[in-house]
Amino acid sequence: MKSYKFQIIFTLFIIVFSSCQKKEKIPFQDGLENYPTLQKVLSNPEKYKVQILYTQVDRNEHGVPMFKEFSFHLNDSNYFYPASTVKLPVALFALEWLNEQNVDNLDRESTLFIDSVRPSQKPAYVDKTSIDSLPSISNYIKKILLVSDNDAFNRLYEVMGLDYINDKLKDKNLINSVISQRLSFPISSEENKYFNPLRFVDKSGNIILELPERHTENNYFVRGKPKIGKAHFSGDSLVQKPMDFTFKNKFALSDLDAVLKRILFPRAFFEAERFQISEEQRDFILKYMGMKPRESKYPSYPVSEYTDSYSKFYKFGTSNDTIPSQFRIFNKTGWSYGFLIDGSYFVDFKNGVEFFVSAVVYSNEDEILNDDNYEYEEIGKPFFAELGDYLYQLELNRKKLIKPDLSSVKFDY
């Protein structure tokens, strides 16, 4: 028992000590000429609004991780649109929310019927992607992690409401982020403050938990009133001024990185900053974070539309080939308004490689937003593929005193 307590104390000391140290610059050195898009983006960081956070992971003799962080142009006050990356903390909060209800027979597999009492609300009584065609928090989380489904995010948003979600961000010390809107659901900021009535029912149709429509009086917005671009489309009209992101979501890169580390290595953080979920729930999240769409039976996705790299940008983002089985990437991506973001824990089981990397890049040459004319294929995905390979090669050649035991993230797919 004493040795276990010592390990916990030592782990917390390491993470506190690491967080107090200034992040070093990423060691971009020789070989960049082999990565032309990466080199192009790094040479013009203001234009491409690039931010990178890379973490080396070393283990002591007890397997305790020690993080050494490197960054490039990391600045949590510089706004970028986080797109679907906000879905990761919301999926985790949904499991915490379930646990906190303390209602018999209520779990992530419980059938969830979402009703509608306002013109801006949409009901959800069926989910044809699930094994029984019934909606549940479990299947919504799977769809979020597998293919970044927007409706699935919106349903979890409607279950918890904005006050709960933003209070949880603060509780976890994710202080550079705010969530205020549904995704791909164009309604006003005021309508986003209303949350659908809903019912959880058991397999016999008996109500387990029922909630009425809820509303928040709090205003959630991005401080600084960020504006991006030189013009934007509003409907079919071109507006000759930057797009205002004040009432859109913000999820800072360091907060995305923190969520990844807390779900992968919860004991490296203080209890209050961890996600209050069971080990079984944590394994569920990690399994589907790492799963490729073709490996899922329910929901199922055609390989022709959802390749292995559909939401795995690092190293493999420009390829439609199958990702070799020695690699597994536990991540969450996002892309919208010209921004591409990927926060990942990258693993190579064969060579004992593990590292964290989170990055954002902006690919919008004409500086017009909402015109669906972005350079994702020309700039965004090649940037991530090259950055991932560059860091992977760096890790392959980095000597470690202790080879990591990666069995805890080796799931059956």
N, C-alpha and C positions, 0 to 999 in steps of 0.2 A: 504493500500500500504506500509506503514511504517513497519508493522509487517511482511509482506512478505519479504521486503528487509532485515530486521533484521534476519529472518530465513535463508536467503541465506548466509549472512555474517557469521552467527553462524555456519552454516554447513561447510563453507570453513575453518573457524577457527578450527573446530573439526578435519577435515581431515588433515590439515597442522600440527596440534599439534600431531596427531596420527602418522603421517609419520616421525616426528622427534624423536619419542621415539624408543628406542631399542626394538626389538622384543624379547619377553620372550620365554623361552623354553616350548615346549608343555608339559602340566602336565600329562605325563604318570606316573600313580601311581599304586594303587592296581588293581588287576583284569587282569593283562596282561597274567596270566597263562591260562586264558580262550581264549586267542588269540595266539595260538602257532606260526603261520606264521608271524604275526606282531612282536611278541617277537623275533623270529629268525632274521628277517630283521633288527630290531632296534639294536640288539646286534652285528651286523657286517655291519655297514653302508658303509664302504669303498667297501666291496665286492659287495654289492647290489646297490651302487651308489644312495642311497635313499636321497631324499629331500622332506620335507613336510612343507607346509605353511597353518596354520589353523587360521581362524578369527572368533572370537565371535562377534555377532551383538547385540547391545542394542539400544533401541529407547528412545528418550526423549518424552515429552508430545506432541510435534508437529509431532511425527513420524519420526524425523530425525535420521538416523542411526549413531551410534558411533562404530567404529571398534577397537577391541583389538586383535592384531596379535601375534601369537605364531609360532615358527618355530623349525625345526629339521634338522640340517645339510644343511640349505639353503645357497647356494653359487652360485651366478649367473655367476661366472667365471668358474665353473665346468661344462664342456660340457656334455650334453646328447642329443641324437637325438630326436627332438620333434615330428617327424612323423606327424600325422594328426591334432595336436593341432594348427598348423599354419593356418589351414583353417578358424578358427573362426575370427581372425582379418581381413583376406582377404575377407571374406563374408561381414563384416561390411564396409570395405573400398569400396567394389563394390557398396554399396548403396550410400556412400558419392560421389563416382565417378559419378554415375548417376545424383545425385542432382547438381553436379558442372557443368555438361554439359549444363544445361539450354536450352535444346532443346524441343520444343513443341512435345507432344505425346510420349516422351521417358520416359519409366518407367521400373520397374523390370519385368513387364509382356510382354514387347515388344519382338517380335520374334528376336532371335539373330542367324544369320548365320555366322559361322566361316569358313574361306577359308584356303587354303594351297598353298604356293608358294615355299616350300623347302622340300627336302626329309625327314627332321626331323619333319615336321609338319603334323598334321592330321586335316582334315576338320570335321565339325559337322553341318549337315543340318537337322537332325532328332533327336528327343528325345522321344522314345516310352514310357517313363515313365510319360510323361505329359498328361494332359487331351486332348490336341489337337495334340499330337505327334510332337509338335514344341518346339525347345529349347528356353529357356529364362533365364535371370539372376535369376528370382524368383525360377524356378524349380531347377536350379543348387544349390542355397542356401539351399533349402529344403533338397536335397539329401546329402549335406555336413553335415547338422545338424542332420538328421535322421539316416544315416548309414555311414557317413564319406566317401562319394564317391570321389575317386581320380580324375576321369576324370572331375567331376564338378569343383573341385579346379583348375585343369589345365586350364579350360575354362575361369574362372575369372582372373587367372594369365595372360592369353593371351589378355584379354580385357584391363587390366590396365597397364601391363608391370612392370618391376622391379623398375624403377626409381620412379614411382608413389607409389608403395607399400612400398618401403624402406623410401621414404620421409615421408609417413604417419606414419610409425613407429616412426620416429624421432619427428614428430610434436606432437604425443601423449605422448612423453617422454618415449617410450618403447625402451630405449637405449641399452638394453642388448641382442637385437635380430637382426637377419638379415635373409632375404628370398632371395634365389638365384636359386631355382630349381623347376621344375615341379615334381610331385610325381608319382612313379611307371612308369616312362617314361625315360628309360635309354639313354640319349643323353649327349653330352659333355657340359661342363660349358659354352663354347663359343656358342653352339647352343641354350642353355637356355637363351641367351641374345637377341634372335630374337622372335618377337611376331606376330602371324598370322594376316593377313588382315581380316576384319570383316564388317558385315552390320547389322544394326537394321532396321527392316521393320515393317510397320503397317499391319493391318488385310487384307488390299487390296493389299499388296505386294509392296507398295510404300516405298522407302528408307527414313528412318528418319535420320539416321546417318551412315556414312561410313568412315572407317579408313583403311589406307594402312598398309602393313607390317611395323613394327617399330623395332628399334634396339637400344640398349644402349651401350655406350662406357665405362660405369662405370663397375668396377669389384666389385662384392659383394662376400664376403667370411668371414669365421669365423676366427677371430683373434686367434693367438696361435697355429694354425695348429693342432687341436685336433686329436688324434689317439686312437682307442679303440680296445681291444681284443689282442690276441696273433697271430691270423691268420684269413684269410678270403677267401671266394670263389670269384673269378672273372670269371664269366661264369662257365665252368666246371673245372677250374683249382684252386687248393688250393694254395694260396699265403702265405708263411710262414712269415708274418709280420702283424702288426696291420693295421686296415682299416683307411684310411685317410678321415676325415670329413670336411676338409677345405672348399670345395665347395658345402657343403650341408647346409640345413637350420639350424638356431638356434632360439629357442624361449624359453627364460629363464623362470623359474617357477614364479618368481615375476612379470614378464610381462604378463604371462597367467592370473595370479590372478588379475592383474590390469585391464585387458580387461573385465573380469567377473564383477568386481565391478563397472566399468564405464557403462556397459550396464544395470546392475541391478539398480544402484543408481547413475545416471548421475549427479544429483545436489550435490553430495558429492565431486565433482571435479571441478577444474577451467574450464571455458568455452573452453579454447584452448585444454584441454586434453580430452574433451568429444567427442563422435562420433556425427558428424554433420548430424544427421538423424532425421526424423520426429517421432512423437509419434506413428503414425500408423506403420512406418517402424520398430521402436523399438519393438512394440508389435508383429509384424510378426517374428522378430528374436527370441524373448523370447518364443513365442508359439512353434516354431519348435525346439528350444533348449530343451524344456521340454517334447516334444511329444515323445511317444514310436512308433516304426515302425508300429505296428499293428493298431495304431490310425489314420494313414495316408491313404487317399483314392487315391490321386495322388501326389506323387508316391505311389504305394502300394507294400507291402512286405509280403511274407509268414511267418507266425508265426513259422513254423517249422525251418526256417533258421535264422530269426531275432526275437529272444526272447526279452522280456522287458529289460533284462540285457545286450543285445548285446553291447550297448555303454553306459551303466549305471553301473559303477564298484563299487561305494561305497555302502556298506551294502548288495547289492543284486548281486554282480558280479559273485558269484559261483552258483547261482540258476537259473533254467529255468522256475520258477513259475512266475505268473503274479504279478507285483509289486502292493501292495495295493493302492487304490485310495487316501488315506490320504497323500501319499508321492508324491512329484514331485521334480525331479532333473534337474536343468538347467545347462548343462555342455558341455564340449568338451573333447573327449578322443583321444588317439593316441597309436599305438603299432607298433613297427618295430625294427629290429636288437636287439631284446631282451629287449627293453625298453617298459614299459607301463606307460602312463601318463593319468591323469584325473584331470581336473580343474572343480570344481562344486560349485554351490549354492544349498544347500540341504534344503528342506522344508518339514515339517510335519504340514499340516493344522490343524489336529485334536488337536495337543498338543501345537501349537504355537511355533514350533521349527524352527529356521533358522540359518544357518552358512555357511561359505565358507571354502572349503578345496581344495588345489591343491597339488599333489604329483607325484613323479616319482620313479620307482623302476626298477632295471636291473636284468633280470633273464636269465642268459646265462652261465651255469656251465662249459661248455667246452671252453669258451672264443673264439669260432670260429664264425665269423659273416657270414651271407648269406648261412648258411647250413640248415636253417629252423628247427633247433633243439634248441628251446628255452623253458624255463619252465614257460610259461604263465599260464597254468592250475595248476601247482604244487606250484608256488611261486607268480607270478604276480597277478592273480585274487583273490586268497585267501588273499593276503596282503591288497588289496583295500577293499574287503568285511569286513575284520576284523577291519581295520582302520576306515572305515565308521561307523560300528556298535559301536566301542569304543567311537568315538566322539559323535555319536548320543546319547548314554547312558549318556555321560558326560553332554550333552545339556539338556536332559530330567530332570536331577537332578540339573541343574543350575537355581538358583532363579533369576527371572527378575522382576524389579519393574513395568515395563509396558509391557503388552502382545502385540506382534506386530500385526498390521493389514496387513494380507497377501493377501488381495483381489486383489491387483494390479497384482499379478502373478497367479491368478486363472482363467485359460482360459477354454473355452468350447472345448472339443476334440471329 
